[in-house]
Amino acid sequence: MTTIRSVLTLIAFVFVPAVAQEFTVKVNSDLVLLDVSVKGRTGYAAGLSKENFQIVDSGKPQTITHFSHEDVPVTVGLVIDTSGSMTSKYNQVVTAALVFMGASNPKDELFVVNFNDNVTFGLPPDLPFSDNVYALRSALSMAKPEGRTALYDAVVQALDHLDKSTQDKKTLLLVSDGGDNHSTHTLADVIRKVEVSRATIYTIGLFDEEDQDRNPGLLRQLSGISGGETFLPKEVSEVTSICRQIAADIRARYTVGYVPAKVEGQAIHKIKVSASQPGGGKLNIHTRTSYLVP
């Protein structure tokens, strides 16, 4: 089977039951795993240890119980806007998505979600995930850009589909103008879904100046909560290099875990992560900023 190199996902946060998994540890309560991107002046900060990281959860310093820096397989959902506003951009986006796959872990499993008036899964119903380049190319190319934009519905359905995956690390790559004018779900539905999900979301915003529905703020909100990043290129030609950059960023991330105190009922936990490096120098951190305790 021909395989493609997909993207190592960012597991910004996940509550993991107390069972043995590939990169988790056995604990007697829930383990919070943060997938952390660390960059310095010259690029990704490699070679950091557990002692270089500090985590504060809801104002309380945490003891790091798990640490790793490995390129492990992940599940990736490519969520592509195929509304009418994407007509002139769609072919370039498909090309960029294929480049994104090729720059990533060859053992990743992918799926494709196309959305306009409706949300459509690109792979056949009996194939929830795939690493086959021909199947994925077909899934990306099957849509015809037209109609309105059901972005909220697409994100909710994509996150639901991620739950079917057996991989511990999960991510979405969303390409859209950020506007929504045809969903049954609300923005509140989407935000809550992101807060309880284990997935990290990268977003790429492609806007026309006359597009009144564009919403870069939403794209930033989704990536900010989940620990991903938002990219807003001025030209569609930049999307290919952005996708290659995202793949590299995901594969260079650290996984840092801790066991927080139990909280009764529903509660939002606010997270702050910092890191230092030998010799000093400022480090830029991207990771999840909050999560919701179900």
PyMOL commands that set and color helices and strands:
alter all, ss='L'
color gray80, all
select helices_A, chain A and resi 50-52+84-86+90-102+133-141+151-162+187-196+216-226+236-251
alter helices_A, ss='H'
color red, helices_A
select strands_A, chain A and resi 15-16+31-40+43-44+53-57+60-61+64-68+75-81+109-115+119-121+170-176+200-205+230-231+254-258+267-275+284-286+290-293
alter strands_A, ss='S'
color yellow, strands_A
deselect
rebuild
show_as cartoon
